[in-house]
């Protein structure tokens, strides 16, 4: 029985580690993308200002390190909103279709 519990703990540890690293990588990518985008692009899309997104994304990157899943869930929501909603709009404004 102890061997089974040890295996479960190991699997849980590695799953949490993989999720943490992936979420942190996505947050860093989003921070870099937001920092490189011009302020006018944020205004043109009607989204939050650049500074608000940068602060939100940095806080999300820091929330990844909180123990438990609550911080990771909040961080994932913030990063995913940026990557799935804001980033495509910014890319569209920065590189218009021809």
C-alpha positions in Angstrom: 0.0 0.0 0.0 2.8 2.4 0.8 4.4 1.8 -2.6 1.1 2.8 -4.3 0.9 6.0 -2.2 4.5 6.9 -3.0 3.8 6.5 -6.7 0.8 8.7 -6.5 2.8 11.4 -4.7 5.5 11.2 -7.3 3.0 11.5 -10.2 1.3 14.4 -8.5 4.6 16.2 -7.9 5.7 15.9 -11.5 2.3 16.9 -12.8 2.3 20.0 -10.6 5.9 20.7 -11.7 5.0 20.5 -15.4 1.9 22.7 -15.0 3.9 25.2 -13.0 6.7 25.4 -15.6 4.3 25.6 -18.5 2.2 28.4 -16.8 5.3 30.3 -15.9 6.7 30.0 -19.4 3.3 31.2 -20.8 3.3 34.1 -18.4 6.8 35.2 -19.3 6.0 35.0 -23.0 2.9 37.1 -22.4 4.9 39.7 -20.4 7.5 40.0 -23.2 4.7 40.3 -25.9 2.9 42.9 -23.9 6.1 44.9 -23.2 7.0 44.9 -26.9 3.6 46.0 -28.2 3.1 49.7 -28.6 0.7 51.6 -26.3 -1.3 52.7 -29.3 -2.1 49.1 -30.2 -3.8 48.5 -26.9 -5.9 51.7 -27.4 -6.8 50.7 -30.9 -8.1 47.3 -29.8 -10.2 48.8 -27.0 -8.4 46.7 -24.3 -6.9 47.7 -21.1 -3.9 50.0 -21.2 -0.4 48.5 -21.6 0.6 49.2 -18.0 -2.5 47.4 -16.6 -1.7 44.3 -18.6 1.9 44.3 -17.7 1.1 44.6 -14.0 -1.6 41.9 -14.3 0.8 39.5 -16.1 3.6 40.1 -13.6 1.2 39.4 -10.7 0.0 36.3 -12.5 3.6 35.1 -12.9 4.2 35.6 -9.2 1.0 33.8 -8.2 2.3 30.7 -9.9 4.7 30.3 -6.9 1.9 30.3 -4.2 1.4 26.9 -2.6 -1.7 25.0 -3.7 -3.7 25.3 -6.8 -5.6 28.6 -6.1 -2.7 30.8 -7.2 -2.2 28.7 -10.3 -5.8 28.9 -11.3 -5.9 32.7 -10.9 -2.6 33.0 -12.8 -3.9 30.7 -15.6 -7.0 32.8 -16.0 -5.1 36.0 -16.3 -2.5 34.6 -18.7 -5.1 32.8 -20.9 -7.2 35.9 -21.2 -4.2 37.8 -22.5 -3.1 35.0 -24.8 -6.5 34.1 -26.2 -8.2 37.5 -26.3 -5.7 40.4 -26.2 -2.7 39.0 -28.1 -4.7 38.1 -31.3 -6.2 41.6 -31.4 -2.8 43.2 -30.9 -1.2 41.1 -33.6 -4.1 42.0 -35.9 -3.6 45.7 -35.3 0.1 45.5 -35.6 0.1 43.4 -38.8 -3.0 44.3 -40.8 -4.3 41.8 -43.4 -3.8 42.6 -47.0 
